[in-house]
Amino acid sequence: MSKNDIWYGFLQAGEHSSPVVRDATLETKSQKTIYLYNHARGKFLEYAREVVEPKLRELKPKDVALKELDSAFKAARKNFVPGKVAKKWEAAAPAAAPRESEEADGAADDSLSMDFSEEF
């Protein structure tokens, strides 16, 4: 990755404004979107090009310390996998055990069945 592949800027989006970093080597699955490191959120986000590009401007020294932004960007970049969105429940849920078929053990387990024909 060369320095020309990295762009430091600022996303002007009202309450959601943030310093951002664009790594041109990261490609999305669509020509209509780009990945930006959003410093306020501390992670990479995928943005629609036509929406976000008009809201980007060059980074000013008063926006954030470049060293701080660069350090946070590099840390996030190490763990970023383009196109992979990890959901909390996917990471926390154990894998389901394979079901045993009734044919495999030879007979159905009648201990769990109930007779609904009797009146209570």
C-alpha positions as CSV (number, residue, x, y, z in Angstrom):
1,M,0.0,0.0,0.0
2,S,1.5,3.3,-1.0
3,K,0.8,6.7,0.5
4,N,-1.1,7.6,-2.7
5,D,-3.7,4.9,-1.8
6,I,-4.6,6.7,1.5
7,W,-6.6,9.9,1.7
8,Y,-7.4,11.7,5.0
9,G,-10.5,13.8,5.0
10,F,-13.6,14.9,6.8
11,L,-17.2,13.8,6.3
12,Q,-19.5,16.8,6.8
13,A,-22.8,15.2,7.8
14,G,-24.3,17.3,10.6
15,E,-24.4,15.3,13.9
16,H,-22.6,12.4,12.1
17,S,-19.6,14.4,10.9
18,S,-16.3,12.7,11.4
19,P,-12.7,12.5,10.3
20,V,-12.5,9.7,7.7
21,V,-9.8,7.8,5.9
22,R,-10.1,6.3,2.4
23,D,-7.9,3.4,1.5
24,A,-8.2,3.0,-2.3
25,T,-7.0,-0.6,-2.2
26,L,-10.2,-1.6,-0.4
27,E,-12.9,-2.4,-2.9
28,T,-16.6,-3.1,-2.3
29,K,-18.7,-5.5,-4.3
30,S,-20.3,-2.5,-6.1
31,Q,-19.0,0.4,-8.1
32,K,-21.6,2.5,-6.4
33,T,-20.1,2.2,-2.9
34,I,-16.8,2.9,-1.1
35,Y,-15.3,2.0,2.3
36,L,-14.3,4.8,4.6
37,Y,-12.7,4.5,8.0
38,N,-15.1,6.6,10.2
39,H,-13.0,7.9,13.2
40,A,-16.1,8.8,15.3
41,R,-17.4,5.3,15.0
42,G,-14.0,3.6,15.2
43,K,-14.6,1.3,12.2
44,F,-14.9,1.0,8.5
45,L,-18.3,1.7,7.0
46,E,-19.6,1.2,3.5
47,Y,-21.1,4.4,1.9
48,A,-23.0,5.1,-1.3
49,R,-20.6,7.1,-3.5
50,E,-23.2,9.5,-4.9
51,V,-24.3,10.4,-1.3
52,V,-21.0,10.6,0.5
53,E,-18.5,12.1,-2.1
54,P,-20.2,15.5,-2.1
55,K,-19.9,15.6,1.7
56,L,-16.2,14.9,1.8
57,R,-13.5,17.6,2.2
58,E,-9.8,17.8,2.9
59,L,-8.8,17.2,6.6
60,K,-7.8,20.4,8.5
61,P,-5.4,20.4,11.4
62,K,-8.1,21.5,13.8
63,D,-10.3,18.5,12.9
64,V,-8.2,15.9,14.6
65,A,-4.5,15.1,15.1
66,L,-3.3,13.3,12.0
67,K,-1.1,11.0,14.1
68,E,-4.1,9.9,16.2
69,L,-6.3,9.4,13.1
70,D,-3.6,7.4,11.3
71,S,-3.0,5.2,14.4
72,A,-6.7,4.4,14.8
73,F,-7.1,3.8,11.1
74,K,-4.1,1.3,11.0
75,A,-5.5,-0.6,14.0
76,A,-8.9,-0.9,12.4
77,R,-7.4,-1.8,9.1
78,K,-5.6,-4.8,10.5
79,N,-8.9,-6.4,11.6
80,F,-11.1,-5.3,8.7
81,V,-12.3,-7.9,6.3
82,P,-14.1,-6.3,3.3
83,G,-17.6,-7.7,2.7
84,K,-17.8,-9.5,6.0
85,V,-20.2,-8.3,8.5
86,A,-20.1,-10.2,11.8
87,K,-23.3,-10.2,13.7
88,K,-23.1,-10.4,17.5
89,W,-25.4,-13.4,17.7
90,E,-23.5,-15.3,15.0
91,A,-20.3,-15.0,17.1
92,A,-22.0,-15.9,20.4
93,A,-24.2,-18.8,19.3
94,P,-22.8,-22.3,19.6
95,A,-23.0,-24.5,16.5
96,A,-26.1,-26.7,16.6
97,A,-25.5,-30.4,17.1
98,P,-26.7,-32.6,14.2
99,R,-30.1,-34.1,14.7
100,E,-30.3,-37.9,15.0
101,S,-33.0,-39.3,12.9
102,E,-35.6,-41.7,14.4
103,E,-34.6,-44.3,11.8
104,A,-31.0,-44.2,13.0
105,D,-31.8,-45.4,16.5
106,G,-34.4,-48.0,15.3
107,A,-37.5,-46.8,17.2
108,A,-39.2,-43.6,18.1
109,D,-38.8,-42.4,21.7
110,D,-42.4,-42.6,23.1
111,S,-41.4,-41.1,26.4
112,L,-41.9,-37.6,25.0
113,S,-45.3,-38.2,23.3
114,M,-48.6,-37.2,24.9
115,D,-52.0,-38.7,24.4
116,F,-54.5,-35.8,23.8
117,S,-57.5,-38.1,23.4
118,E,-58.1,-38.3,27.2
119,E,-60.2,-35.5,28.8
120,F,-58.8,-33.7,31.8
